[in-house]
Amino acid sequence: MKKLCLYLVFAVGLFVQSFAQENAKPTLYNPTADAKADIAAAVKKAAAENKHVFLQLGGNWCSWCILYNNLVTTNDTLKTYMAQNYVTVHVNYSQENFNDEVFKSLGFPQRFGFPVFVILDTKGNRLHTQNSAYLEKGKGHDPQKVLEFLMQWSPASLDPKLYRPIGKY
């Protein structure tokens, strides 16, 4: 009888733990973070490492935001490319903190829905705002489309030495 009770307690414990993990609220975005300071630190780091800043704007409430982050952190090709070319900042947009000043300074990217991506150069200038819907395929984001997008806005792709001056063909 003791063994049966022990097994029962163990089984209930496993069930409760798995249920809690499945229903755990994502914590990718920090509503209390100072987004302006985080972006400034990322710009400084990107300048030192010759990278661009990749802003992923959204919230823990956004399932597509979580899906995108899971893709770029578990797909080895995307994970490596991001690490080599970008400094990433997750900027919160939620009831707790809409980060109005930051979103205004970025040209109101929330108009595209979430997640939305903004690429900054090493001086903090906005290079591009990307509507993530164009990177979707089926019920998620297409790894090939994401990689193409990341490659098009990488520091190397915007190097002026790669392009001929106008009129010199």
Backbone as a ProteinNet text record, in pm:
[ID]
protein_1_A
[PRIMARY]
MKKLCLYLVFAVGLFVQSFAQENAKPTLYNPTADAKADIAAAVKKAAAENKHVFLQLGGNWCSWCILYNNLVTTNDTLKTYMAQNYVTVHVNYSQENFNDEVFKSLGFPQRFGFPVFVILDTKGNRLHTQNSAYLEKGKGHDPQKVLEFLMQWSPASLDPKLYRPIGKY
[TERTIARY]
82.1	0	85.9	196.9	286.5	341.7	379.2	433.9	330.4	207.5	100.8	80.4	79.9	65.4	183.1	302.9	422.3	416	376.9	363.4	256.9	147.6	39.2	84.8	155.3	207.3	307.1	392.9	490.9	421.7	319.9	246.4	174.6	111.9	43.1	144	258.9	364.5	410.2	431.5	471.6	363.9	237.7	127.4	121.2	130.9	124.8	241.4	361	478.5	463.7	418.8	403.9	293.5	185.6	76.3	124.8	202.6	254.7	348.1	431	523.1	447.8	343.6	266.4	192.1	151.5	73.2	157.4	288.5	375.8	369.8	362	354.9	494	503.3	633.4	691.9	823.6	890.9	995.3	970.1	1062.7	1074.9	963.2	958.8	945.7	1021.3	1017.8	946.2	823	747.4	811.5	896.5	958.5	1094.7	1141.3	1271.9	1269.4	1383.2	1399.8	1442.1	1344.4	1370.6	1468.7	1454.6	1544.1	1689	1711.3	1846.3	1897	1808.9	1849	1890.3	1817.2	1850.7	1982.9	2002.8	2129.5	2247.9	2232.6	2339.9	2365.3	2258.9	2273.3	2343.5	2312.7	2377.4	2526.9	2559.9	2701.4	2774	2711	2770	2781.7	2678.2	2680	2792.4	2813.6	2921.6	3057.4	3075	3202.3	3226	3118.2	3129.2	3099.7	3080.4	3046.7	2923.8	2815.9	2690.2	2579.8	2462.7	2343.6	2262.9	2168.2	2078.5	1948.1	1904.4	1779.2	1679.8	1577.6	1473.2	1355.9	1319.6	1199.3	1096.8	994.3	893.2	767.7	718.2	599.2	573.6	513.6	482.5	466.4	470.9	454.3	315.5	221.5	85.4	77.5	182.3	181.4	239.7	153.5	200.9	296.1	273	362.3	499.9	505.5	634.1	715.2	647.8	713.3	755.8	669.1	703.3	827.2	831.4	946.5	1074.6	1069.1	1187.7	1232.6	1136.7	1171.7	1241.2	1194.9	1257.3	1402.9	1427.1	1562.8	1657.9	1605.8	1695.2	1714.3	1637.5	1654.2	1703.8	1684.1	1733.5	1881.2	1970	2113.9	2161.6	2111	2152.1	2112.1	1987	1938.2	2005.9	2021.8	2085.7	2228.2	2302.1	2440.2	2444.2	2357.3	2356.8	2321.4	2222.4	2185.1	2303.4	2368.6	2480.3	2596.3	2618.9	2729.8	2701.7	2573.8	2540.2	2455.4	2395.3	2300.5	2316.4	2285	2264	2112.8	2051.1	1905.3	1852.4	1742.7	1670.6	1522.8	1459.1	1314.1	1249.7	1169.2	1104.7	956.8	916.9	781.6	676.6	561.1	442.2	325.7	276	167.4	93.6	-12	-88.3	1.1	100.4	189.7	281.2	319.9	413.4	410.2	351.3	343.9	470.4	562.3	686.3	657.1	562.2	517.2	630	721.5	831.5	918.7	951.3	1037.3	967.4	841.5	768.4	752	731.5	722.3	855.7	967.4	1099.6	1133	1067.4	1091.1	991.7	907.9	814	686	646	521.4	512.9	609.8	608.8	493.1	424.2	311.6	199.8	204.7	103.3	105.9	215.8	227.9	180.5	145.9	110.8	235.6	221.5	332	354.2	478.9	596	627.6	699.2	750.4	897.8	978	1123.2	1174.9	1269.2	1333.6	1484.2	1549.7	1695.1	1755.5	1851.9	1924.6	2069.9	2132.3	2274.8	2356.1	2486.4	2575.2	2567.2	2486.9	2466.2	2324	2247.6	2110.6	2009.4	2051.2	1959	1875.6	1748.7	1660.6	1690.3	1723.9	1750.3	1627.6	1550.2	1439.2	1340.3	1213.5	1107.1	1044.1	1033.3	983.2	852.8	750.8	624.6	650.6	634.9	669.1	574.8	459.2	365.5	429.5	521.3	586.7	687.6	715.2	811.1	741.7	608.6	532.2	511.4	491	452.9	373.1	249.6	165.3	139.5	166.4	139.3	265.8	356.3	481.8	559.2	682.8	770	856.6	878.6	956.6	1105.1	1182.2	1324.4	1401.2	1366.7	1436.8	1405.9	1280	1242.3	1307.3	1311.9	1375	1523.4	1591.3	1733.8	1757.9	1676.6	1692.1	1674.8	1574.9	1553.7	1675.8	1723.9	1840.4	1963.2	1981.5	2096.9	2086.6	1965.3	1947	1977.7	1969.6	1991.1	2112.9	2197.4	2319.6	2418.5	2515.9	2617.5	2691.6	2722.7	2796.5	2716.1	2585.2	2504.1	2490.5	2513	2501.3	2637.4	2741.9	2876.6	2888.7	2912.9	2920.3	3029.3	3130	3238.6	3189	3073.5	3019	2952.4	2925.8	2847.2	2927.1	2905.3	2974.1	2915	2996.4	2939.9	2847.3	2748.9	2652.4	2725.7	2692.8	2751.9	2883.1	2929.9	3056.7	3031.9	2968	2937.9	3026.1
-119.7	0	125.2	119.9	235.7	265.8	159.4	177.9	240.1	195.3	248.4	397.5	434.4	576.2	657.3	601.7	670.6	692.3	590.2	602.6	705	703.3	796.5	941.3	965.2	1099.3	1141.6	1050.5	1078.9	1114.2	1036.4	1060.7	1195.1	1225.5	1354.5	1468.6	1452.8	1555.4	1580.5	1473.5	1488.7	1559.6	1523.1	1586.2	1735.7	1771.4	1912.4	1989.5	1931.4	1999.1	2020.2	1917.3	1932.3	2031.1	2030.6	2126.2	2269	2288.5	2422	2470.8	2382	2422.4	2459.5	2382.5	2411.6	2543.4	2578.3	2699.6	2814.8	2796.8	2903.5	3020.2	3137.5	3256.9	3286.1	3311.1	3343.1	3470.2	3476	3592.1	3650.5	3639.3	3690.6	3842.6	3908.8	4054.9	4097.3	4199.6	4249.2	4384	4387.1	4512.5	4621.6	4583.7	4683.7	4730.5	4672.6	4711.6	4854.8	4919.3	5052.7	5033.1	5027.9	4996.2	5095.1	5222.1	5323.8	5295.2	5263	5231.8	5100.8	5001.1	4872.6	4889.6	4972.6	4996.8	5072.2	5172.1	5247.4	5155.6	5065.2	4969.9	4876.8	4833.9	4745.3	4816.8	4943.7	5021.8	5033	5059.4	5070.9	4937.9	4829	4696.3	4663.6	4694.6	4666.9	4744	4868.4	4948.6	4885.4	4837.7	4775.9	4643.7	4574.9	4442.8	4444.8	4563.2	4578.2	4495.2	4515	4445.5	4549.3	4504.7	4587.8	4548.2	4633.3	4604.1	4551.3	4440.8	4378	4396	4477.5	4497	4407.4	4321.1	4240.7	4302.2	4363	4433.1	4347.3	4335.7	4255	4242.6	4133.3	4112.2	3965.2	3935.2	3797	3743.3	3829.2	3792.1	3744.2	3769.1	3747.4	3610.3	3517.3	3382.4	3382.9	3471.2	3478.3	3530	3618.1	3669	3555.2	3472.6	3359.1	3256.7	3229.9	3136.9	3182.6	3312.6	3364.3	3347.4	3386	3374.7	3228.7	3137.7	2995.4	2950	2999	2961.5	3008.9	3136.1	3189.5	3147.4	3089.1	3041.6	2890.6	2820.1	2674.4	2628.3	2708.2	2674.1	2714.5	2617.9	2645.7	2750.2	2745.6	2841.6	2983.5	3000.2	3133.1	3181.5	3093.7	3128.6	3178.9	3107.2	3146	3278	3292.6	3416	3536.9	3520.6	3630.3	3668.1	3569.5	3596.2	3665.7	3633.2	3691.7	3832.6	3868.4	3993.7	4092.3	4048.6	4135	4128.5	4239.2	4245.2	4259.8	4167.2	4162.3	4224.9	4299.4	4355.1	4324.6	4271.8	4249.4	4370.1	4440.9	4562.7	4532.6	4552.7	4520.2	4619.4	4562.6	4641.2	4566.1	4618.9	4550.8	4649.8	4602.1	4684.2	4739.8	4660.7	4704.6	4818.6	4817.9	4920.1	4921.2	5025.9	5038.4	5098.4	5147.8	5209	5312.4	5400.6	5499.4	5581.3	5629.5	5713	5636.7	5514.2	5432.2	5401.4	5361.4	5328.8	5452.8	5566.3	5690.7	5718.2	5702.2	5728.7	5632.6	5517.1	5417	5427.4	5530.7	5550.8	5470.5	5439.2	5367.2	5231.8	5143.7	5013.9	4923.2	4953.1	4869.3	4868.4	4958.4	4961.6	4834.5	4759.6	4636.2	4513.6	4530.2	4414.9	4360.3	4244.4	4188	4042.1	3997.1	4076.9	4166.5	4271.8	4358.9	4378.1	4389.5	4396.9	4530	4586.9	4710.8	4687.2	4725.4	4712.8	4851.6	4862.2	4987	4968.5	5076.5	5070.2	5096.1	5108.5	5124.7	5262.7	5350.9	5483.4	5496.5	5390.6	5392.5	5442.8	5462.6	5506.5	5387.4	5413.1	5307.2	5283.2	5159	5120.3	5060.7	4985.2	4912	4869.1	4868.1	4810.9	4698.9	4581.4	4463.2	4412.3	4406.8	4343.1	4192.5	4126	3983.5	3894.4	3946.1	3865.1	3819.4	3897.8	3860.4	3747.2	3711.1	3604.7	3475.2	3474.7	3359.3	3257.2	3135.6	3026.5	2928.9	2908.5	2818.9	2875.7	2795.5	2836	2876.9	2940.5	2984.6	3070.5	3096	3174.4	3079.7	3114.3	3033	3059.6	2958.8	2980.8	3041.2	3001.8	3055.1	3203.2	3240.8	3381.9	3465.4	3411.4	3482.4	3502	3397.2	3408.7	3511.6	3510.9	3609.3	3751.7	3771.3	3902.9	3944.8	3855.4	3887.6	3918.8	3844.3	3866.6	4001.5	4040.2	4165.9	4288	4275.1	4390.4	4374.8	4279.2	4259.3	4370.8	4392.1	4495.1	4472.4	4348.2	4319.8	4356.2	4334	4362.7	4512.2	4592.8	4738	4807.1	4728.3	4783.8	4852.1	4984.1	5057.8	5006.9	4940.3	4889.2	4779.8	4722.8	4616.9	4671.1	4798.1	4854	4955	4951	5043.7	5182.4	5283.7	5419.5	5434.4	5516.2	5540.8	5593.7	5537	5582.2	5512.6	5417.4	5349	5201.1	5173.6	5033.4	4983.5
0	0	0	76.5	80.7	-58.6	-130	-264.7	-358.2	-348.5	-431.3	-404.2	-278.6	-241.8	-292.9	-279.6	-326.9	-478.2	-553	-697.7	-735.3	-662.5	-687.8	-664.5	-555.7	-526.3	-634.1	-675.4	-779.8	-911.7	-948.9	-1074	-1070.3	-958.8	-945	-954.2	-892.7	-898.7	-1040.9	-1116.3	-1256.6	-1337.7	-1315.2	-1386.5	-1356.1	-1229.5	-1189.4	-1249.2	-1247.2	-1302.8	-1453.2	-1526	-1671.7	-1704.1	-1626.9	-1648.2	-1623.5	-1519.5	-1486.2	-1595.3	-1649.5	-1755.3	-1882	-1917	-2036.7	-2024.5	-1905.3	-1884.3	-1831	-1828.6	-1781.4	-1879.6	-1827.3	-1909.8	-1968.1	-2099.1	-2158.2	-2095.1	-2091.6	-2032.5	-2127.5	-2254.8	-2355.2	-2346.4	-2324.3	-2316.8	-2171	-2133.4	-1996	-1993.6	-1943.2	-1941.6	-1855.8	-1760.3	-1672.8	-1723.8	-1833.2	-1887.4	-1938.9	-1934.3	-1991.8	-2137.3	-2225.9	-2366.7	-2429.5	-2395.8	-2452.7	-2412.9	-2286.8	-2238.8	-2299.4	-2309.9	-2369	-2514.5	-2586.8	-2727.9	-2737.7	-2653.1	-2653.9	-2625.1	-2529.2	-2498.1	-2615.6	-2682.6	-2798.8	-2913.8	-2934.1	-3040.4	-3011.6	-2888	-2848.5	-2871.8	-2831.1	-2850.2	-2999.1	-3076.2	-3220.4	-3288.9	-3248.8	-3307.5	-3278.4	-3157.7	-3119.5	-3192.3	-3227.3	-3290.1	-3440.4	-3498.3	-3639.7	-3678.1	-3600.9	-3625.3	-3635.5	-3671.9	-3666.5	-3543.6	-3507.6	-3395.8	-3453.6	-3400.3	-3441	-3327.4	-3349.8	-3250.4	-3284.7	-3191.2	-3207.2	-3114.4	-3172.8	-3095.5	-3084	-2962.5	-2938.2	-2789.8	-2751.6	-2610.8	-2579.1	-2451.4	-2407.4	-2439.7	-2468.5	-2505.7	-2650.9	-2729.4	-2874.8	-2910.2	-2949.3	-2982.4	-3102	-3199.8	-3316	-3277	-3177.6	-3127	-3066	-2988.5	-2923.8	-3029.4	-3127.5	-3235.4	-3312	-3343.9	-3418.1	-3336.7	-3210.2	-3126.1	-3112.9	-3098.9	-3091.9	-3218.9	-3333.4	-3460.8	-3466.3	-3438.3	-3454.5	-3343.2	-3237.1	-3131	-3133.4	-3215.9	-3224.5	-3361.6	-3464.4	-3597.7	-3602	-3618.1	-3609.1	-3708.8	-3830.7	-3933.4	-3893.4	-3852.3	-3813.5	-3685.7	-3591	-3463.2	-3486.8	-3569.5	-3600.4	-3675.6	-3776	-3854.8	-3769.3	-3682.7	-3592.4	-3503.5	-3445.7	-3353.9	-3424.5	-3550	-3624.7	-3674.6	-3690.5	-3757.7	-3678.8	-3569.7	-3499.2	-3347.3	-3285.6	-3141.1	-3125.1	-3053.6	-3045.8	-2917.4	-2931.6	-2817.6	-2837.7	-2734.5	-2736	-2669.8	-2745.7	-2695.3	-2669.2	-2545.1	-2500.5	-2551.8	-2585.7	-2618.7	-2554.8	-2443.9	-2373.3	-2284.1	-2221.6	-2128.2	-2017.7	-1976.2	-1868	-1911.3	-2038.7	-2088.1	-2240.4	-2295.9	-2441.4	-2501.9	-2420.1	-2469.1	-2578.1	-2549.4	-2647.6	-2709.1	-2625.4	-2676.8	-2774.5	-2739.2	-2824.6	-2956.4	-2949.5	-3072.2	-3161.1	-3099.9	-3177.8	-3247.3	-3174.7	-3232.5	-3346.3	-3348.8	-3453.6	-3568.4	-3566.7	-3676.7	-3663.5	-3541.8	-3513.5	-3585.1	-3561.9	-3631	-3593	-3483.2	-3441.9	-3546	-3640.2	-3746.2	-3830	-3825	-3902.2	-3824.9	-3699.3	-3616.7	-3549.9	-3488.1	-3410.4	-3444.4	-3438.7	-3410.2	-3528.9	-3500.9	-3605.6	-3574.2	-3678.8	-3661.7	-3713.3	-3639.9	-3681.8	-3677.9	-3786.3	-3795.7	-3778.5	-3686.7	-3663.5	-3702.6	-3747.9	-3777.3	-3650.4	-3664.9	-3549.1	-3484.8	-3544.2	-3484.8	-3429.8	-3441	-3391.6	-3492	-3615.7	-3720.1	-3768.5	-3789.5	-3839.3	-3986.5	-4019.1	-4157.3	-4224.2	-4145.4	-4205.8	-4098.6	-4135.7	-4052.5	-4132.4	-4071.4	-4141.6	-4082.4	-4164.7	-4130.2	-4132.8	-4020.4	-4012.9	-4093.9	-4132.5	-4211.6	-4342.7	-4395.8	-4521.7	-4504.2	-4379.4	-4351.3	-4309.7	-4316.3	-4270.1	-4380.7	-4334.8	-4424.6	-4339.9	-4374.7	-4296.7	-4158.3	-4058.2	-3920.3	-3846.9	-3917	-3856.5	-3954.3	-3921.1	-4008.1	-4090	-4214.2	-4307.1	-4282.7	-4240.6	-4212.6	-4330.9	-4453.6	-4571.2	-4590.7	-4575.5	-4588.3	-4478.1	-4357.5	-4245.7	-4274.6	-4320.6	-4351.4	-4461.4	-4565.1	-4673.2	-4620.3	-4536.7	-4475.6	-4393.6	-4309.1	-4225	-4310.6	-4418.1	-4506.4	-4578.1	-4617.4	-4690.8	-4605.5	-4472.9	-4385	-4294.8	-4326.6	-4248.2	-4278.6	-4191	-4217.5	-4350.2	-4381.1	-4504.9	-4628.7	-4626.5	-4745.2	-4770.8	-4670.4	-4685.8	-4695.2	-4714.2	-4727.7	-4863.7	-4865.7	-4993	-5087.2	-5034.6	-5119.4	-5214.4	-5183.1	-5268.2	-5394.3	-5396.2	-5503.6	-5585.6	-5714.4	-5805.2	-5790.9	-5807.3	-5808.3	-5928	-5913.1	-6020.9	-6144	-6258	-6383.9	-6418.4	-6342.5	-6369.4	-6396.5	-6509.3	-6543.9	-6652.4
[MASK]
+++++++++++++++++++++++++++++++++++++++++++++++++++++++++++++++++++++++++++++++++++++++++++++++++++++++++++++++++++++++++++++++++++++++++++++++++++++++++++++++++++++++++

